[in-house]
């Protein structure tokens, strides 16, 4: 279905809901999105979800936001594309803007440790359940996607650049799928490309400088800088941190290192996309107008790229090479999601209580079709009670 008021209203409702409960970063957002649109509402199939995940994972910018935008486009047409992205981004933008005002006014970001203490293990359970469903879907075509996913997860944990991981996965499965044309035996078809994952290394992040005060910056430089970041930053919000350190601290001297880390923290402790760090930075350097323009500039490229990508995806599926590459990138994206889940899990399960919350959440989500919003709310209540 591609139009009508009801689909558009549904897209707005689901996207806004994810924007409110989407704690835990991109992996959690994608898991929550899959629960809503594949399991609970059957808007798309798991195979279609993996296609979109593969396509958006190959793009620069905030991957989970692009997934929400792509699903909105699939469900409710061009209006759905815009509404989905706007409703997903808006809650986090509003919260980060409030945190930025409190930061400038009082000198620190208010603590939300109690809420996050209970929410994080619930989010981990959502990620695990979603990963299991995606792995089963990928495995329907044979063991090769599972091998690629496992290699991708291991490569990510070893420090390989996510773009290299996605590219290697795409090439590996495309070659494997067309191995008869190349007169290659099955395992040998993918092995050389998978070996790239073991040899590639992530680029080092330059050390941050401390002590600078936030500079007053014009609006056009803000738009130019964050639009550039929206086009060139691949990977998660942690990758964005490396670019922000390089550009805003070392080259442009807009911020000090501590201010930048506080901005990233604000983006991480709020629901929705971590790229709303741009909102915080924009407020520091040019108030409310700077915050809104920085947010618009860093997210706008994602709307454009998804608008261009989604219509051509079915045509790409008709090519065995392109189809194999899409499936390989999708398998690698699942592996990246699993790789990201490992450090998230270590940060989420920090004691007996969080372990119990994680296990109970996993059992409930695996056995019953429980609304994830209620699970997140229950985790928040546990966290608040624990902090009293």
C-alpha positions in Angstrom: 0.0 0.0 0.0 1.5 3.3 -1.0 -1.0 6.0 0.0 -4.1 7.1 1.9 -4.6 8.7 5.2 -4.6 5.5 7.3 -1.2 4.3 6.2 0.2 7.7 6.7 -1.3 8.0 10.1 0.1 4.5 10.9 3.6 5.6 9.8 3.4 8.7 11.9 2.3 6.8 15.0 4.9 4.0 14.7 7.8 6.4 13.9 6.9 8.7 16.7 6.6 5.7 19.1 10.1 4.5 18.1 11.4 8.0 18.5 10.2 8.0 22.1 11.1 4.5 23.2 14.2 4.0 21.0 16.9 3.9 23.6 20.1 2.0 22.9 21.4 3.2 19.6 21.0 2.1 16.0 21.0 -1.7 16.6 18.2 -1.3 19.1 16.3 1.0 16.8 16.5 -1.5 14.0 15.4 -4.3 16.3 12.4 -2.3 17.6 11.5 -1.3 14.0 11.5 -4.9 12.9 9.3 -5.9 15.9 6.8 -3.1 14.9 6.6 -3.5 11.1 7.4 -7.1 10.5 6.1 -9.0 13.5 3.3 -6.9 14.9 1.9 -5.2 11.8 3.2 -7.3 8.8 3.8 -4.2 6.7 6.7 -6.0 5.1 8.3 -9.4 5.2 11.6 -10.3 6.9 13.2 -10.6 3.4 12.1 -7.1 2.4 13.3 -5.8 5.8 16.7 -7.4 5.1 16.8 -5.8 1.6 16.2 -2.4 3.1 18.7 -3.0 5.8 21.3 -4.0 3.3 20.6 -0.9 1.1 20.6 1.6 4.0 23.6 0.0 5.6 25.6 0.8 2.5 24.7 4.5 2.7 26.5 7.2 4.8 24.5 8.8 7.6 22.3 7.4 10.4 21.4 3.9 9.4 18.5 3.4 11.7 16.9 6.7 10.7 17.3 5.7 7.1 15.6 2.4 7.8 12.6 4.2 9.4 12.5 6.5 6.3 12.7 3.6 3.9 9.9 1.7 5.7 7.7 4.9 5.7 8.3 5.2 1.9 7.4 1.6 1.4 4.2 1.9 3.5 2.8 5.3 2.6 4.7 6.6 -0.5 6.6 9.9 -0.6 4.6 11.5 2.1 5.4 8.4 4.3 9.1 9.0 3.6 9.0 12.5 5.0 6.6 11.8 7.9 8.4 8.7 9.1 11.8 10.5 9.3 10.4 13.7 10.8 8.4 11.8 13.5 11.3 9.6 14.4 13.8 12.5 14.7 11.5 15.1 16.4 11.3 13.5 19.9 15.0 13.2 20.3 15.6 16.6 18.9 13.3 18.2 21.4 14.8 16.3 24.3 18.4 17.1 23.3 17.5 20.7 22.8 16.2 20.8 26.3 19.4 19.2 27.6 21.5 21.7 25.7 19.6 24.6 27.3 20.1 23.0 30.8 23.8 22.4 30.0 24.4 26.0 29.0 22.3 27.3 31.9 23.5 25.1 34.7 26.8 23.7 33.4 26.1 20.0 33.2 23.8 17.4 31.6 21.2 16.1 34.1 21.7 12.5 35.1 19.3 9.9 33.8 21.2 6.9 35.1 18.3 5.3 37.0 16.1 5.1 33.9 18.8 3.9 31.6 19.9 1.3 34.2 16.5 -0.5 33.7 16.0 0.2 30.0 19.3 -1.0 28.7 18.8 -4.8 29.5 15.3 -4.6 28.0 16.8 -3.1 24.8 19.4 -5.9 24.7 16.6 -8.5 24.8 14.9 -6.8 21.9 18.1 -6.8 19.9 18.8 -10.5 20.6 15.3 -11.6 19.6 15.5 -9.5 16.4 18.9 -10.8 15.5 17.7 -14.4 15.8 14.8 -13.6 13.4 17.1 -12.0 10.9 19.6 -14.8 11.1 16.9 -17.4 10.4 15.7 -15.4 7.4 19.2 -15.0 6.0 19.8 -18.7 6.5 16.9 -19.7 4.3 19.1 -19.4 1.2 21.9 -21.5 2.6 24.8 -21.3 5.0 26.8 -18.7 3.1 24.9 -15.6 4.5 25.3 -17.0 8.0 29.1 -17.4 7.5 29.3 -13.9 6.1 27.3 -12.5 9.1 29.6 -14.3 11.6 32.7 -13.1 9.8 31.3 -9.5 9.7 30.5 -9.5 13.4 34.0 -10.8 14.2 35.6 -8.3 11.9 33.7 -5.4 13.5 34.8 -6.5 17.0 38.4 -6.7 15.7 38.2 -3.0 14.6 37.6 -3.3 10.9 35.9 -0.3 9.3 32.1 -1.0 8.9 32.2 0.2 5.3 34.9 -2.4 4.5 32.8 -5.1 6.2 29.7 -4.3 4.2 31.6 -4.1 0.9 33.4 -7.4 1.6 30.1 -9.1 2.5 28.4 -7.8 -0.7 31.3 -8.9 -2.9 31.7 -12.3 -1.2 28.0 -13.3 -1.6 27.8 -11.9 -5.2 30.8 -14.0 -6.2 29.5 -17.0 -4.3 26.1 -16.7 -5.9 27.7 -16.5 -9.4 30.5 -19.0 -8.8 29.4 -21.4 -11.6 29.8 -18.6 -14.1 33.3 -18.0 -12.7 34.0 -21.8 -12.5 34.8 -21.5 -8.8 34.1 -24.2 -6.2 31.6 -23.1 -3.4 33.9 -22.3 -0.5 36.7 -20.8 -2.6 34.3 -18.3 -4.1 33.9 -16.3 -1.0 37.1 -17.1 0.9 39.4 -14.5 -0.7 37.0 -11.7 -0.1 36.2 -12.7 3.4 39.9 -12.7 4.1 39.8 -8.9 3.6 37.8 -8.7 6.8 40.7 -10.2 8.8 43.3 -7.9 7.2 41.6 -4.6 7.2 42.1 -2.2 10.2 40.1 0.7 11.4 41.6 4.2 11.0 42.9 5.6 14.3 41.0 8.4 16.0 43.1 11.5 16.7 43.4 12.5 20.4 41.1 15.2 21.6 42.1 18.6 22.8 40.7 20.0 26.1 39.9 23.4 27.4 38.4 25.5 24.5 35.2 27.4 25.0 32.3 27.1 22.5 32.8 29.7 19.8 30.0 31.8 18.2 29.6 30.5 14.7 27.5 31.8 11.8 24.5 29.8 10.5 25.9 29.0 7.1 29.1 27.4 8.4 26.9 25.3 10.7 24.7 24.1 7.8 27.8 23.4 5.6 29.6 21.4 8.2 26.7 19.2 9.3 25.4 18.6 5.8 29.0 17.4 4.9 28.9 15.1 7.9 25.5 13.7 6.8 27.0 12.7 3.5 30.4 11.3 4.5 30.0 9.7 7.9 29.5 5.9 7.7 28.6 3.8 10.7 27.3 4.6 14.1 27.3 7.7 16.3 30.7 6.5 17.6 32.0 7.1 14.1 30.4 10.5 14.1 32.4 11.3 17.3 35.7 10.8 15.4 34.6 13.2 12.7 33.4 15.8 15.2 36.7 15.6 17.1 38.6 16.1 13.9 36.5 18.9 12.5 35.0 20.8 15.4 37.7 20.5 18.0 41.0 20.2 16.1 40.3 22.1 12.8 37.5 24.6 13.4 37.9 25.1 17.2 34.2 25.5 17.7 34.2 23.3 20.8 36.5 22.0 23.5 36.9 18.2 23.9 34.8 18.1 27.1 32.0 20.0 25.5 32.0 17.5 22.6 31.9 14.5 24.8 29.0 16.0 26.7 27.2 16.6 23.4 27.7 13.0 22.4 26.5 11.8 25.8 23.3 13.8 25.4 22.7 12.1 22.1 23.3 8.7 23.6 21.1 9.0 26.7 18.1 10.2 24.8 15.9 8.0 22.6 16.0 8.2 18.8 19.1 8.7 16.6 22.5 9.4 18.1 23.0 11.9 15.3 21.0 14.4 17.3 24.3 15.2 18.8 24.2 17.8 16.1 21.3 19.5 17.8 23.4 19.9 21.0 26.4 21.2 19.2 24.3 23.6 17.1 22.8 25.1 20.3 26.2 25.6 21.9 27.5 27.6 19.0 24.4 29.5 17.8 21.4 28.9 20.1 18.1 27.5 19.0 18.4 28.5 15.3 21.8 26.8 15.2 20.4 23.7 16.8 17.5 23.4 14.3 19.7 24.1 11.3 22.4 21.7 12.4 19.7 19.0 12.9 18.2 19.6 9.5 21.5 19.7 7.7 22.8 16.4 9.1 19.6 14.5 8.5 18.5 16.0 5.1 21.0 13.9 3.0 19.4 10.7 4.4 16.0 11.6 3.1 17.5 12.3 -0.4 19.5 9.2 -0.5 16.7 6.9 0.6 14.3 8.6 -1.9 16.8 7.8 -4.7 17.6 4.2 -3.4 14.2 2.7 -2.6 12.6 2.9 -6.1 15.5 1.2 -7.8 15.9 -1.7 -5.3 13.3 -4.0 -7.1 15.2 -3.5 -10.4 18.5 -4.4 -8.8 16.9 -7.6 -7.5 16.5 -8.8 -11.1 20.3 -9.0 -11.6 22.0 -12.1 -10.0 25.1 -10.1 -9.3 23.3 -7.1 -7.7 20.9 -9.4 -5.8 23.8 -11.4 -4.4 25.5 -8.2 -3.4 22.4 -6.9 -1.7 22.0 -10.2 0.2 25.7 -10.2 1.2 25.5 -6.6 2.5 22.4 -7.6 4.4 24.1 -10.5 6.0 27.1 -8.3 6.8 24.7 -5.7 8.3 23.3 -8.4 10.6 26.8 -9.3 11.6 27.6 -5.6 12.3 24.4 -5.4 14.4 25.5 -8.4 16.4 29.0 -6.9 16.8 27.6 -3.6 18.1 25.4 -5.6 20.5 28.4 -7.1 22.3 29.7 -3.9 23.9 26.1 -2.7 24.4 25.4 -5.9 26.3 28.5 -5.4 28.5 27.2 -1.9 29.3 23.6 -3.1 29.9 24.1 -6.1 32.1 26.2 -4.7 35.0 24.8 -6.7 38.0 22.4 -9.4 39.1 19.3 -7.2 38.8 20.0 -6.1 35.2 20.8 -9.8 34.3 17.4 -10.8 35.7 15.7 -8.0 33.7 17.5 -9.0 30.5 16.6 -12.7 30.9 12.9 -12.1 31.8 12.6 -9.6 28.9 14.2 -12.1 26.5 11.8 -14.9 27.6 8.7 -12.7 27.4 9.6 -11.2 24.0 10.5 -14.6 22.6 7.4 -16.4 23.7 4.7 -13.7 23.6 3.9 -10.8 21.1 4.3 -8.2 23.8 4.4 -4.5 22.8 8.0 -3.4 23.3 6.8 0.0 24.6 5.4 -1.8 27.7 8.7 -3.7 28.1 10.7 -0.5 27.9 8.4 1.2 30.4 8.7 -1.7 32.8 12.5 -1.5 32.6 12.4 2.2 33.3 10.3 1.6 36.4 12.7 -1.0 37.6 15.6 1.3 37.1 13.9 4.2 38.9 13.0 2.0 41.8 16.5 0.7 42.0 17.9 4.3 42.1 15.7 5.3 45.1 
